[in-house]
Amino acid sequence: MKPEYDLTKMKSRPNPYAKKLKQQVNLSLGVEVIEYFEKKSTRKRNFVSTIN
């Protein structure tokens, strides 16, 4: 490997797998499930991150 590479000479291209990395999913959750994750999360409105 070279110690340094000149990135200005490289040709950029979009990642062909970018669309496969994440896919949006919608779920209907009951009130009990939402309350459970609200109690489990560290911040009040950050329970969505806990679910993910």
SEMIPA-21836 format. One record per atom (N, C-alpha, C): residue in one letter; atom name; z, y, x negated. Coordinates in nm, 2 decimals. Layout:
N
type: A atom: CA Z: Z Y: Y X: X
...
This chain:
52
type: M atom: N Z: 0.00 Y: -0.12 X: -0.08
type: M atom: CA Z: 0.00 Y: 0.00 X: 0.00
type: M atom: C Z: 0.00 Y: 0.12 X: -0.09
type: K atom: N Z: -0.06 Y: 0.23 X: -0.04
type: K atom: CA Z: -0.06 Y: 0.35 X: -0.11
type: K atom: C Z: 0.07 Y: 0.43 X: -0.08
type: P atom: N Z: 0.11 Y: 0.51 X: -0.18
type: P atom: CA Z: 0.24 Y: 0.58 X: -0.16
type: P atom: C Z: 0.22 Y: 0.69 X: -0.05
type: E atom: N Z: 0.10 Y: 0.74 X: -0.03
type: E atom: CA Z: 0.08 Y: 0.84 X: 0.08
type: E atom: C Z: -0.06 Y: 0.81 X: 0.14
type: Y atom: N Z: -0.08 Y: 0.84 X: 0.26
type: Y atom: CA Z: -0.20 Y: 0.83 X: 0.33
type: Y atom: C Z: -0.24 Y: 0.96 X: 0.39
type: D atom: N Z: -0.37 Y: 0.99 X: 0.39
type: D atom: CA Z: -0.42 Y: 1.12 X: 0.45
type: D atom: C Z: -0.46 Y: 1.09 X: 0.59
type: L atom: N Z: -0.37 Y: 1.13 X: 0.68
type: L atom: CA Z: -0.39 Y: 1.10 X: 0.83
type: L atom: C Z: -0.50 Y: 1.19 X: 0.89
type: T atom: N Z: -0.54 Y: 1.29 X: 0.82
type: T atom: CA Z: -0.65 Y: 1.37 X: 0.88
type: T atom: C Z: -0.78 Y: 1.30 X: 0.88
type: K atom: N Z: -0.80 Y: 1.20 X: 0.79
type: K atom: CA Z: -0.92 Y: 1.13 X: 0.78
type: K atom: C Z: -0.93 Y: 1.01 X: 0.88
type: M atom: N Z: -0.82 Y: 0.98 X: 0.94
type: M atom: CA Z: -0.81 Y: 0.86 X: 1.04
type: M atom: C Z: -0.87 Y: 0.90 X: 1.17
type: K atom: N Z: -0.94 Y: 0.81 X: 1.23
type: K atom: CA Z: -0.99 Y: 0.82 X: 1.37
type: K atom: C Z: -0.88 Y: 0.78 X: 1.47
type: S atom: N Z: -0.85 Y: 0.87 X: 1.56
type: S atom: CA Z: -0.75 Y: 0.83 X: 1.66
type: S atom: C Z: -0.82 Y: 0.77 X: 1.78
type: R atom: N Z: -0.75 Y: 0.68 X: 1.85
type: R atom: CA Z: -0.80 Y: 0.62 X: 1.97
type: R atom: C Z: -0.68 Y: 0.59 X: 2.06
type: P atom: N Z: -0.70 Y: 0.59 X: 2.19
type: P atom: CA Z: -0.59 Y: 0.56 X: 2.28
type: P atom: C Z: -0.55 Y: 0.42 X: 2.27
type: N atom: N Z: -0.42 Y: 0.40 X: 2.30
type: N atom: CA Z: -0.36 Y: 0.27 X: 2.30
type: N atom: C Z: -0.42 Y: 0.19 X: 2.42
type: P atom: N Z: -0.49 Y: 0.07 X: 2.39
type: P atom: CA Z: -0.54 Y: -0.01 X: 2.50
type: P atom: C Z: -0.44 Y: -0.08 X: 2.59
type: Y atom: N Z: -0.31 Y: -0.09 X: 2.53
type: Y atom: CA Z: -0.21 Y: -0.16 X: 2.61
type: Y atom: C Z: -0.11 Y: -0.06 X: 2.67
type: A atom: N Z: -0.14 Y: 0.07 X: 2.67
type: A atom: CA Z: -0.04 Y: 0.16 X: 2.73
type: A atom: C Z: -0.02 Y: 0.14 X: 2.87
type: K atom: N Z: -0.12 Y: 0.11 X: 2.95
type: K atom: CA Z: -0.10 Y: 0.09 X: 3.09
type: K atom: C Z: -0.02 Y: -0.03 X: 3.13
type: K atom: N Z: -0.02 Y: -0.13 X: 3.04
type: K atom: CA Z: 0.05 Y: -0.26 X: 3.06
type: K atom: C Z: 0.19 Y: -0.25 X: 3.02
type: L atom: N Z: 0.24 Y: -0.14 X: 2.95
type: L atom: CA Z: 0.37 Y: -0.13 X: 2.91
type: L atom: C Z: 0.47 Y: -0.11 X: 3.02
type: K atom: N Z: 0.44 Y: -0.02 X: 3.11
type: K atom: CA Z: 0.53 Y: 0.01 X: 3.23
type: K atom: C Z: 0.45 Y: 0.01 X: 3.36
type: Q atom: N Z: 0.51 Y: -0.04 X: 3.46
type: Q atom: CA Z: 0.45 Y: -0.04 X: 3.59
type: Q atom: C Z: 0.56 Y: 0.00 X: 3.69
type: Q atom: N Z: 0.52 Y: 0.10 X: 3.77
type: Q atom: CA Z: 0.61 Y: 0.15 X: 3.87
type: Q atom: C Z: 0.63 Y: 0.05 X: 3.98
type: V atom: N Z: 0.76 Y: 0.03 X: 4.02
type: V atom: CA Z: 0.80 Y: -0.06 X: 4.13
type: V atom: C Z: 0.89 Y: 0.01 X: 4.22
type: N atom: N Z: 0.87 Y: 0.00 X: 4.35
type: N atom: CA Z: 0.95 Y: 0.06 X: 4.45
type: N atom: C Z: 1.03 Y: -0.05 X: 4.52
type: L atom: N Z: 1.17 Y: -0.02 X: 4.53
type: L atom: CA Z: 1.26 Y: -0.12 X: 4.59
type: L atom: C Z: 1.34 Y: -0.05 X: 4.69
type: S atom: N Z: 1.36 Y: -0.11 X: 4.80
type: S atom: CA Z: 1.45 Y: -0.06 X: 4.90
type: S atom: C Z: 1.59 Y: -0.12 X: 4.88
type: L atom: N Z: 1.69 Y: -0.04 X: 4.85
type: L atom: CA Z: 1.82 Y: -0.08 X: 4.81
type: L atom: C Z: 1.92 Y: -0.04 X: 4.92
type: G atom: N Z: 2.01 Y: -0.13 X: 4.95
type: G atom: CA Z: 2.11 Y: -0.10 X: 5.05
type: G atom: C Z: 2.21 Y: -0.01 X: 5.00
type: V atom: N Z: 2.29 Y: 0.05 X: 5.09
type: V atom: CA Z: 2.40 Y: 0.15 X: 5.05
type: V atom: C Z: 2.50 Y: 0.08 X: 4.96
type: E atom: N Z: 2.53 Y: -0.04 X: 4.98
type: E atom: CA Z: 2.63 Y: -0.11 X: 4.90
type: E atom: C Z: 2.58 Y: -0.13 X: 4.76
type: V atom: N Z: 2.46 Y: -0.16 X: 4.74
type: V atom: CA Z: 2.40 Y: -0.18 X: 4.61
type: V atom: C Z: 2.40 Y: -0.04 X: 4.53
type: I atom: N Z: 2.36 Y: 0.06 X: 4.60
type: I atom: CA Z: 2.36 Y: 0.20 X: 4.54
type: I atom: C Z: 2.50 Y: 0.24 X: 4.50
type: E atom: N Z: 2.60 Y: 0.22 X: 4.58
type: E atom: CA Z: 2.74 Y: 0.25 X: 4.55
type: E atom: C Z: 2.79 Y: 0.17 X: 4.44
type: Y atom: N Z: 2.75 Y: 0.04 X: 4.43
type: Y atom: CA Z: 2.79 Y: -0.04 X: 4.32
type: Y atom: C Z: 2.74 Y: 0.01 X: 4.18
type: F atom: N Z: 2.61 Y: 0.05 X: 4.18
type: F atom: CA Z: 2.56 Y: 0.10 X: 4.05
type: F atom: C Z: 2.61 Y: 0.25 X: 4.02
type: E atom: N Z: 2.65 Y: 0.32 X: 4.13
type: E atom: CA Z: 2.71 Y: 0.45 X: 4.10
type: E atom: C Z: 2.84 Y: 0.44 X: 4.04
type: K atom: N Z: 2.92 Y: 0.34 X: 4.08
type: K atom: CA Z: 3.05 Y: 0.31 X: 4.02
type: K atom: C Z: 3.04 Y: 0.26 X: 3.88
type: K atom: N Z: 2.93 Y: 0.18 X: 3.85
type: K atom: CA Z: 2.91 Y: 0.12 X: 3.72
type: K atom: C Z: 2.86 Y: 0.21 X: 3.62
type: S atom: N Z: 2.79 Y: 0.32 X: 3.66
type: S atom: CA Z: 2.72 Y: 0.41 X: 3.57
type: S atom: C Z: 2.83 Y: 0.51 X: 3.51
type: T atom: N Z: 2.80 Y: 0.56 X: 3.40
type: T atom: CA Z: 2.90 Y: 0.65 X: 3.33
type: T atom: C Z: 2.89 Y: 0.79 X: 3.38
type: R atom: N Z: 2.77 Y: 0.84 X: 3.43
type: R atom: CA Z: 2.76 Y: 0.97 X: 3.49
type: R atom: C Z: 2.73 Y: 0.96 X: 3.63
type: K atom: N Z: 2.76 Y: 1.06 X: 3.71
type: K atom: CA Z: 2.75 Y: 1.05 X: 3.85
type: K atom: C Z: 2.61 Y: 1.03 X: 3.90
type: R atom: N Z: 2.51 Y: 1.10 X: 3.86
type: R atom: CA Z: 2.38 Y: 1.09 X: 3.91
type: R atom: C Z: 2.28 Y: 1.01 X: 3.81
type: N atom: N Z: 2.34 Y: 0.94 X: 3.72
type: N atom: CA Z: 2.26 Y: 0.86 X: 3.62
type: N atom: C Z: 2.26 Y: 0.71 X: 3.66
type: F atom: N Z: 2.28 Y: 0.68 X: 3.78
type: F atom: CA Z: 2.29 Y: 0.53 X: 3.82
type: F atom: C Z: 2.15 Y: 0.47 X: 3.82
type: V atom: N Z: 2.04 Y: 0.55 X: 3.82
type: V atom: CA Z: 1.91 Y: 0.49 X: 3.82
type: V atom: C Z: 1.88 Y: 0.43 X: 3.68
type: S atom: N Z: 1.93 Y: 0.49 X: 3.58
type: S atom: CA Z: 1.92 Y: 0.44 X: 3.44
type: S atom: C Z: 1.99 Y: 0.31 X: 3.43
type: T atom: N Z: 2.11 Y: 0.30 X: 3.50
type: T atom: CA Z: 2.18 Y: 0.17 X: 3.50
type: T atom: C Z: 2.11 Y: 0.06 X: 3.56
type: I atom: N Z: 2.04 Y: 0.09 X: 3.67
type: I atom: CA Z: 1.96 Y: -0.01 X: 3.74
type: I atom: C Z: 1.84 Y: -0.05 X: 3.66
type: N atom: N Z: 1.78 Y: 0.04 X: 3.59
type: N atom: CA Z: 1.67 Y: 0.00 X: 3.50
type: N atom: C Z: 1.71 Y: -0.08 X: 3.39
